[in-house]
């Protein structure tokens, strides 16, 4: 595990956290919205499924329009569907860990298992060729665990970043029984420095409302971005794997959603990056004047562990955020009919975040999930994760 200096460097680098012949229904003079892009991406994905459009992937007949999973936005789920999702997440929080209690004493539940693996993999799955691909595999494994281990009947929902300009009062964070819990209690605190000074939001304290009120976080912190004056307890182990029981903190705010991840920002990002290298780099890398989309989503939630690059999956809404990361990529892959095959197979970047000159990633590179891997799908190569309707995957976004 990296020492303190490396960890600080990681925090800083994270925070720095088409003229085709296709039958395109919009003129070049029109500005595409994310709704336009979503509709066209879904239409093209179904064309791939029925064989009228090729994406270059080898597929069996197991994924069809009749059995494909449809992932939906959290606020579009019915109240019953939201409660069922909440129940399944709470189930994972109660199911025992499958990891070594000696090696990972802070892993108390199956939910914590997902955190440990993310902590282990962080240097190789951020700012690398497989950032999008590994996280696609990771989210699918989480969805599979919810369904197979907790009898969840639905699929992983996502948080559409551009949908809510008042995030603390959105269906995700408003603190009612159908939400993912409320904001943290309002406490006096400074904001944070994530490439620039960010003002404090309206929370900062422990979550005391909604289904995840009084949730206990065990792992980390390892790379906290919260105000030190809040005195969040340090982990008993330098690697962050010790048991460090504390409350779930949030500082849900509107700073990022009103400036950097509006629908117009998302559409512009999708339509202005023709290669996956530019797409994934600009998705992750902040500039001096603009927060990157990926980090803007994380820091709209912030808190502990949500603002920690290593242990952020301990935040229950991490999974909605990264569901949207995957959807954003999926839309980019699928919305231009004439480029679906080319974009699906694109793979660029290195293999280690901490080594700028690390070896280039290859489509055959094996992705690892340890005890999280769904049965029969351990050590999946990246090229099996290129498409959401080929390889082991079978889902689309609505």
C-alpha positions in Angstrom: 0.0 0.0 0.0 1.3 3.5 -0.8 2.7 5.6 1.9 1.3 9.0 3.0 3.2 11.0 0.4 1.9 8.8 -2.4 -1.6 8.9 -1.0 -1.5 12.7 -0.9 -0.3 12.7 -4.5 -3.2 10.4 -5.5 -5.7 12.7 -3.9 -4.3 15.7 -5.8 -4.3 13.8 -9.1 -7.8 12.5 -8.6 -9.1 15.9 -7.8 -7.2 17.6 -10.7 -11.6 13.0 -8.2 -20.0 13.4 -36.4 -20.2 13.5 -40.1 -21.2 9.9 -40.8 -23.6 8.3 -43.3 -25.7 7.0 -40.5 -29.4 7.6 -40.5 -29.2 10.2 -37.8 -32.5 12.0 -36.9 -31.0 15.3 -36.0 -29.4 18.0 -38.2 -25.9 19.2 -37.5 -27.3 22.6 -36.5 -29.3 21.1 -33.6 -27.7 20.7 -30.2 -28.1 17.2 -29.0 -29.4 16.7 -25.5 -28.7 13.7 -23.3 -32.2 12.6 -23.9 -31.6 12.5 -27.6 -28.3 10.6 -27.1 -30.0 8.1 -24.7 -32.8 7.4 -27.1 -30.4 6.8 -30.1 -28.0 4.7 -28.0 -30.9 2.5 -26.8 -32.2 2.1 -30.4 -28.8 1.2 -31.7 -28.2 -1.3 -28.8 -31.5 -3.1 -29.8 -30.4 -3.1 -33.4 -27.2 -4.9 -32.3 -29.3 -7.4 -30.4 -31.5 -8.2 -33.4 -28.6 -8.4 -35.8 -29.4 -5.4 -38.0 -26.3 -3.5 -36.6 -22.9 -5.0 -35.9 -20.7 -3.9 -33.0 -17.8 -6.3 -33.8 -18.3 -8.5 -30.8 -18.7 -12.2 -30.8 -22.0 -13.1 -29.0 -24.1 -16.2 -28.3 -27.9 -16.2 -28.5 -28.2 -16.0 -24.7 -28.8 -12.2 -24.6 -32.0 -11.2 -26.3 -34.6 -8.5 -26.2 -36.7 -10.9 -24.2 -34.3 -11.5 -21.4 -32.1 -8.3 -21.4 -31.8 -6.4 -18.1 -32.9 -2.8 -18.2 -31.2 -0.5 -15.7 -33.2 2.6 -14.7 -32.6 6.0 -13.1 -33.2 5.9 -9.3 -35.9 8.6 -9.4 -37.7 6.8 -12.2 -38.1 3.6 -10.0 -41.5 3.2 -8.3 -41.5 3.7 -4.5 -41.8 -0.1 -4.1 -38.9 -0.7 -6.5 -36.8 1.8 -4.5 -37.6 0.1 -1.2 -36.7 -3.3 -2.7 -33.4 -2.0 -3.8 -32.7 -0.5 -0.4 -33.7 -3.8 1.3 -31.2 -5.6 -0.9 -28.3 -3.2 -0.1 -29.1 -3.5 3.6 -29.0 -7.2 3.2 -25.4 -7.0 1.9 -24.6 -4.9 4.9 -25.7 -7.8 7.1 -24.3 -10.8 5.2 -20.9 -12.0 6.5 -17.7 -11.2 4.7 -15.9 -13.9 2.6 -12.5 -12.4 3.2 -9.9 -13.3 5.8 -10.7 -11.6 9.1 -6.9 -11.6 9.9 -5.9 -9.9 6.7 -8.9 -7.6 6.5 -10.3 -7.1 10.1 -12.4 -4.1 8.9 -14.4 -6.3 6.4 -17.4 -7.2 8.5 -19.9 -7.8 5.7 -20.3 -8.7 2.0 -20.8 -5.0 1.4 -17.3 -4.4 3.0 -15.9 -7.1 0.7 -16.6 -4.8 -2.3 -14.8 -1.9 -0.5 -11.7 -4.0 0.2 -11.4 -5.2 -3.4 -11.7 -1.6 -4.6 -9.0 -0.5 -2.2 -6.7 -3.3 -3.5 -7.4 -2.4 -7.1 -7.4 1.4 -6.9 -3.9 2.0 -8.5 -4.6 -0.2 -11.5 -8.2 0.7 -12.2 -8.1 4.5 -12.1 -6.6 6.7 -14.8 -5.7 3.5 -16.7 -6.9 1.7 -19.8 -9.4 -0.4 -17.8 -10.9 2.3 -15.6 -14.3 2.0 -17.4 -14.0 -1.7 -18.1 -13.1 -2.8 -14.6 -15.8 -0.7 -13.0 -18.3 -2.1 -15.5 -17.4 -5.6 -14.3 -17.4 -4.4 -10.6 -20.9 -2.8 -10.9 -22.2 -5.9 -12.6 -20.8 -8.1 -9.8 -22.5 -5.9 -7.2 -25.8 -6.2 -9.0 -25.3 -9.9 -9.3 -24.6 -10.2 -5.5 -27.8 -8.2 -4.8 -29.8 -10.6 -6.9 -28.2 -13.9 -6.0 -27.3 -13.3 -2.4 -30.1 -11.0 -1.3 -33.0 -12.1 -3.6 -33.2 -8.7 -5.4 -35.5 -8.9 -8.4 -34.5 -5.6 -10.0 -31.3 -4.3 -11.6 -28.7 -1.7 -10.6 -30.2 1.8 -10.8 -28.1 4.8 -11.7 -28.1 8.5 -10.7 -28.5 10.8 -13.8 -26.1 13.6 -12.8 -27.9 16.2 -14.9 -31.4 15.5 -13.6 -31.2 17.2 -10.2 -30.2 20.8 -9.7 -31.2 20.6 -6.0 -29.4 17.4 -5.1 -30.1 17.4 -1.3 -33.8 17.4 -2.0 -33.7 14.9 -4.8 -35.4 11.4 -4.5 -31.9 10.0 -3.8 -30.9 12.2 -0.9 -34.1 13.7 0.6 -34.1 11.4 3.6 -37.5 9.8 3.2 -38.1 6.1 3.4 -37.6 5.7 -0.4 -34.3 7.5 -0.6 -30.7 6.4 -0.1 -30.8 8.4 3.1 -30.5 12.1 3.8 -27.6 14.5 3.9 -25.3 14.6 6.8 -26.3 16.8 9.7 -25.3 20.4 9.3 -22.1 21.0 11.1 -19.6 23.9 11.0 -16.7 22.9 8.7 -14.5 24.2 6.0 -14.8 22.9 2.4 -12.0 21.0 0.8 -9.2 21.4 -1.6 -9.6 19.2 -4.6 -7.5 21.0 -7.2 -9.1 24.2 -6.0 -10.8 25.4 -2.8 -14.4 24.1 -2.7 -16.9 25.7 -0.3 -18.5 23.6 2.4 -21.9 22.2 1.6 -25.0 22.1 3.9 -24.0 18.9 5.6 -20.7 17.4 6.8 -22.0 15.5 9.8 -23.4 12.0 10.3 -26.4 10.8 8.3 -29.4 10.7 10.7 -32.4 10.4 8.3 -33.7 7.8 5.9 -32.9 4.1 5.4 -29.1 4.5 6.0 -29.3 6.6 9.1 -26.8 5.5 11.7 -25.0 3.2 9.2 -21.6 2.1 10.5 -18.5 2.5 8.2 -15.6 0.2 9.1 -12.8 0.5 6.6 -10.5 3.5 6.0 -10.2 6.4 5.9 -7.1 6.1 3.7 -7.2 9.3 1.6 -9.8 11.5 3.2 -10.7 14.9 1.7 -12.8 16.1 4.6 -11.9 19.0 6.9 -9.4 17.7 9.4 -11.2 19.8 12.1 -14.0 17.3 11.9 -11.6 14.8 13.6 -12.7 11.7 11.7 -10.9 8.9 13.5 -7.8 7.5 11.8 -7.7 3.8 10.9 -5.8 1.7 13.3 -3.8 0.3 10.4 -1.8 2.3 7.9 -3.2 0.4 4.9 -6.8 1.3 6.0 -8.0 -2.3 6.4 -8.4 -2.2 10.2 -11.8 -2.0 11.8 -12.6 1.7 12.4 -16.3 1.9 13.2 -17.7 5.4 12.7 -20.8 7.1 11.2 -21.5 7.6 7.5 -20.9 11.3 6.8 -22.2 13.3 3.8 -21.9 16.8 2.5 -24.4 16.6 -0.4 -24.2 19.9 -2.2 -25.2 21.7 -5.4 -21.8 23.1 -6.2 -20.9 20.6 -8.8 -24.4 19.7 -10.2 -25.1 23.3 -11.1 -21.7 24.0 -12.8 -20.0 20.9 -14.1 -22.4 18.0 -14.6 -25.5 19.6 -16.0 -27.2 17.8 -18.9 -25.5 20.2 -21.3 -22.1 19.4 -19.9 -22.8 15.7 -20.2 -24.0 15.9 -23.8 -21.1 18.1 -24.8 -18.6 15.6 -23.3 -20.1 12.7 -25.1 -20.3 14.5 -28.5 -16.8 16.2 -28.4 -14.5 13.2 -27.6 -14.1 10.9 -30.7 -11.7 8.4 -29.1 -11.9 6.5 -25.8 -8.5 7.9 -24.7 -9.8 11.5 -24.8 -13.2 10.4 -23.5 -11.9 8.6 -20.4 -9.1 11.1 -19.7 -11.4 14.1 -19.8 -14.0 12.2 -17.8 -11.5 11.8 -14.9 -9.0 14.7 -15.1 -9.9 18.1 -13.5 -8.4 21.2 -14.9 -7.7 24.5 -13.1 -11.0 25.9 -14.2 -13.3 22.8 -14.5 -14.1 19.8 -12.4 -14.1 16.5 -14.2 -17.4 14.7 -14.5 -16.3 11.6 -12.5 -14.9 13.6 -9.6 -17.8 16.1 -9.7 -20.2 13.2 -9.1 -18.2 11.9 -6.2 -17.7 15.3 -4.5 -21.4 16.1 -4.9 -21.9 13.5 -2.2 -18.5 14.0 -0.5 -18.2 13.1 3.1 -16.6 10.1 4.7 -16.1 7.7 3.0 -17.6 9.2 -0.1 -14.7 11.6 -0.7 -12.0 9.0 -0.3 -10.8 7.5 -3.6 -10.0 4.2 -2.0 -13.0 3.5 0.3 -15.7 5.4 -1.5 -17.7 2.2 -2.3 -18.6 2.2 1.5 -20.9 5.1 0.5 -24.2 3.3 -0.6 -24.8 5.9 -3.4 -21.3 5.2 -4.9 -23.1 2.4 -6.9 -25.7 4.8 -8.3 -22.9 7.2 -9.3 -20.8 4.5 -11.0 -23.9 3.1 -12.6 -24.1 6.5 -14.3 -20.4 6.5 -15.2 -21.1 3.2 -17.0 -24.2 4.6 -18.7 -22.3 7.7 -19.8 -19.7 5.4 -21.5 -22.5 3.2 -22.9 -24.2 6.2 -24.5 -20.9 7.3 -26.0 -20.3 3.8 -27.4 -23.7 3.5 -29.0 -25.3 6.7 -30.0 -23.6 7.1 -33.4 -24.8 4.2 -35.5 -21.9 4.3 -38.0 -19.3 4.2 -35.2 -20.8 1.6 -32.8 -18.4 -1.1 -33.9 -15.3 1.1 -33.7 -16.1 2.7 -30.4 -17.1 -0.6 -28.7 -13.6 -2.0 -29.3 -11.6 1.1 -28.4 -9.0 0.5 -25.6 -6.3 3.0 -24.7 -4.1 3.9 -21.7 -1.6 2.5 -19.2 -1.9 -0.1 -16.5 -0.9 1.7 -13.3 -2.1 5.1 -12.1 1.1 5.7 -10.0 3.4 4.9 -12.9 3.0 7.4 -15.7 5.0 5.2 -18.1 3.4 1.9 -17.2 2.9 -0.7 -19.8 0.0 -0.1 -22.2 -3.2 -2.0 -21.5 -4.2 -4.7 -23.9 -7.8 -5.9 -24.7 -6.8 -9.3 -23.4 -5.7 -8.0 -20.0 -7.4 -10.0 -17.3 -9.7 -8.1 -14.9 -9.9 -9.4 -11.3 -12.5 -9.3 -8.6 -11.4 -12.0 -6.1 -14.3 -13.0 -3.9 -16.7 -10.7 -5.7 -16.6 -12.4 -9.1 -19.9 -13.9 -10.1 -19.9 -17.7 -10.4 -18.2 -18.8 -13.6 -16.9 -15.3 -14.4 -13.6 -15.0 -12.7 -10.6 -13.4 -14.4 -12.6 -11.9 -17.3 -10.5 -10.2 -20.0 -11.3 -6.6 -20.8 -12.6 -7.4 -24.3 -15.4 -9.4 -22.7 -16.5 -6.2 -21.1 -16.5 -4.0 -24.2 -20.2 -4.5 -24.9 -23.1 -4.7 -22.4 -24.9 -7.2 -24.6 -21.9 -9.6 -25.3 -19.6 -11.6 -23.1 -21.1 -12.3 -19.7 -23.1 -9.1 -19.8 -26.7 -8.6 -20.9 -28.2 -5.2 -20.0 -29.1 -1.7 -21.4 -29.9 1.6 -19.9 -33.3 3.3 -20.0 
